[in-house]
């Protein structure tokens, strides 16, 4: 089988396409013939050795996948050979075959094509876990989403609106913010042209925002935290800006606010039943037409490096998908 391989940490141009042996299942695993792999910003970090964990070299990147079950391991009851599925792995999905834990592999809803299914679990799973489990977002509260036009950001905008929040979307261009409006944003902020803290204070009549969803980090985190309301929740989702900000701890003290970490991958692996419940809710909303992943562009497997470079250059809105 063909697979994208990372043999040394570095930019996407270091990646190579190679032939590997076919995969075999172990207990409670399935081999999936991959049809699509959704790209996520952590994919750009893991190949550079900048993510929370570093796979042993060489490895195949890619987490979000959809495809057809090729082989079923011992102890797997809910899946069978030939079944269309989607799922996730820490890495390994940018290949013609991928080995998936049975607990992280689900029957693909019939209304989803492979590209949509491969765009769904990580973006919506991360954002729903953040807003529902970690942020305790309530109807009528104000939600600020930084990096709102990206994969997880756009999902957070859409989910926040569905959960009854007043959604403020912040992004770097007017074009990106137009997309956010189409996904439910009530108000938008171009943080390249407007002062984030001042604008948020004005938009909330000085009260501040109840929940901040921050997958960006860098220079935007502190002003967003300063603009939170009393008892606000600041959700640390990621650091797409590249810099991990240092936060003055007097800010959450003075506001009696919470700074809350969000690591969906860890949650999904360590609490599979809770993640399954979240996933079922998300799939129900999708079946009802309430969620619709935005796919910016699709690429073929041999174009993976080009796609990841587009993501690094901040040229992507929503999701990129590699078809296989």
N, C-alpha and C positions, 0 to 999 in steps of 0.2 A: 504494500500500500504506500501511497505518497503522503508525505507529511512535511509541514514547515518545521524547521529545526533551528533552535538557538544554540550555537556552539560556543559563543563567547558573549558576555554582556556588552551591550552597546546599542547603537541606533538600529532602526528597522532594516537598513541596508545590509546589516550583518547576517540577516536571516537567509537560510538556504532551503530549497525544496529537495527532499531526498526520498528514496525508496527504503521502506522498512519492512520487517517481517509482519505478517498478519497477527492480530492480537488474539489472546485466549482468555476466557473468563476464569475468575476464581469464585469462591462462594459469595453469594449475595451481590454479584456483579453482572452486568450485561455488556456485550460488545454491540455498539451502534454503528451502522454504516452512515456516516455523516452526510447530510444533504445541505446543511447551512450552519454557519458559525457566526454569531453576532459578536462584534468587537466592542470592547469596553475600555475606558481609559486605563484601568489597571494593566491591561495587556501591554500598553506602551511602557509602563513602569517595570513590569516583571522581566522584560527582555533587557532592560538596562541595569538590573540588579538593584532597583530602587523601591521594590514593593515590600510589604510586611514580612514576606517569606521569600526565600531564594531557592528554587528547585536546583537539584544537582545538574550540572551541565553534562552532555547536551540534553535539551528537553524540547517538547513541542508546546507552544503557548496556545491560548484560546480556552474560554470557559463556557460560554453560552452555546448550546448546540441543539440541533433538531435533526432527526433522521429516522432510520428503520432498524429495528432490532435484528441483529444478525445471529447472535448466540446468547443463550441464557444460562447463567451459572446456578449452582446448587443453592436451594433455599429461596429462589425468586418465584413468587406466586402471582404477582399482579401484572406480569409482562410475559409476552410470548414472541417467538420468532416471527418476523414479518410485520409486527405491529409498528405503527408510526408513533414516535415518541419525541419528547423534548426534555432537556435536563441541563445539568451543569456539573463541571469538574473544576478543581483548582487550576489545572492547566491540562493541555493535551487534545483540545478539540479542533485545532487547525490541521486536520488530517482526514484521510478517507475513512478511517475507523477510529473510534475512541472507546476506552474502557470506562464505564460509568457505574458508580455505586447504585444499587437498585433503589435505595432510599432517596436518591437525587434524580430519579428518572421517572417521568410521568407519561401516561397516554396523551398524545397530542389531540386537543379538541378538534373536531372535524372542520370547524369554521376557520381554523388557522392554517395558512399555508406554511411551508417550512421556513421561509424567510421571516415571517411574522413571529413564529414560535421561537426562533433563535434570537429574536430581539426582545423577548418578553421577561424571562425569569429574573435575570440579574437586575435590570433597570427597575422594573416594577417591584420585584422582591425587596431590593434595597430600600426603595422609597416608601413602600408600605410598612416595612419593619421600622423604618426611621420615624414616620409620622404616627403610626398606630401604636407600636410597642414602646418605642423609646421617647417619643415626643408627646404622646398622649394628646394629640391634636383634637380639639373639640369644635363642634359646630359653632359658628359665630366668631371664632378667634381669627386673628390676623397672622398669616403665614408669609414669611419672606423666603424666596428661593433664589440663592445665588447660582450663577452659571446655569440659568434657567432654560437655555435652549439645548443643552447637552443631553445625553441619553438619560441619566438619572434625574437631571434637573427638570426636563420636560415631563417625565413621569411623575415627579413630585408636584409640579403645577397641576397636572391633570387629576391626580389623586386628591390633592388638597381641595380643589374645587368640588370634587365628588363627595368629599367628607364634610362639606359645608363651611369651609373656611373662606375668608376674604384673602385672596392670593395676590401678593406683590411679586412680580418677576423682575429680576435684575440680570442684565446681560450686557455685552460689550458693543453691540451694534443695533441700529433700529430694525434692520432686517431680521435679526434673531428675535427681537422683541415682538415683531409682527406674528411670527410663528407662535410665540408664547400666548398671545391674545387668542389665537385660534384654538389653543388647548385649555383655555379657561382663565387666564390671568385677568384679574380685575383692573390692575394698575401695573405699569411698567416703569423701570428705571434704567437708563443707559448710564452705567457707572463710569464710562469713559468721558461723559459730558456733564454729569450731575454729581454733586457731593452726596455720597451714600448716607452718611449719618444725618446730615441736615435735612435731606429730602424725606427720609423715613420719619423724622420727628414731625415734619410738616404734614405728611400724609396721615399720621395717626393722632394729630392734634396734641402732640407732646407725650402721649401715653407710651408709645413704643410698640413693637411687634411682639406677639405672644410666642411664636416659634420661628427660629431661623434654621433653614436647611442649607448647610454649607459644604458642597463638594469641591470648593475652589481653594480655600485657604489664602495664602499670600497676603496682599495688602487689604483685602476686603473683610477679613474676619473680625478684626478689632472694631472698626466702625460699626459693623453689623451688631456685634455684642453690645456696644455702647448704646445702640438704638433699640435694645430689647426692653420690654415692659417689666414691671415688678412680677416676680415669679415666672419670668420667661424661661424658655428652654432653647438652648443653643446646640444644634445637632452637628457634631463633627463627623462628616461623611467621607471627606477625602481632600486631596491637596493638588488639584489639577493645575494650579498656578505654579507649582514647583517648589514653593517655599512653605515650610511648616511654621506658622506664626507662633510667637511667644505672647501669651495672653497675661496681662496684669490681673492677678487674682483678686485684687480689690474690687474689680468690676462685678463679678458674680456675688461677692459679699454685699456690696451696697444695694444691689437690686434683688437680693435673695433669689438669684437666678441659678439655673442648672446648666452646666456644660456637660453634654451627654455624648459619649462615643457610640458610633454606629458601625458595626462590622458584620454585614449580612452573611458573608461567607462562613464566618465562625458560627453565627446563629444557626444557619441552615444545616451545618454539619453536626453541631452539638445538641440542637433541639429540633430534630427532624419532624416530630409530630406537630409542634407549633408552627414550623415553616410550612408543613403540608396544609394546615388550616388556613394560613395566609394565602398560599398558592391557590387553594380552592376558591377563596373569596375573589381573588384577582381574576381567575378564569371565569367565574360566574359573571363578573362585571364585563369582561370582554365579550362573552356570549350575548350579553344584553346590549352590546353596542356602546358601552360607556367608556371603554378604554380602546385606544387605537395607536399602537406604536408608529412613530414617524420614522420611516426608513429613508435616509438621505441618499444613499447610493449602494449598489451591490458591486462586488468584485469577484473575480475568480481566484482560486487558491494561489496560483503563481503570482498574483498581484497583491498579496497580503502586505508586503513591505510598503507599497505605495499607499494602501489604505491606512496603515498605522501612521505613516508620515503625515497624511492629511489630518489625522486626529491630533497629532502632536502640534501641528501648525494652527490649531483652533479653526479649521476650515469646515468643520462638521456641525450640522444641526441634527439632533436626534441620534439615530443609530446608523452604523455601517454594518453591512452583512457580507461575509464571504460565502459564495455558493460553491458546492463541491459536487 
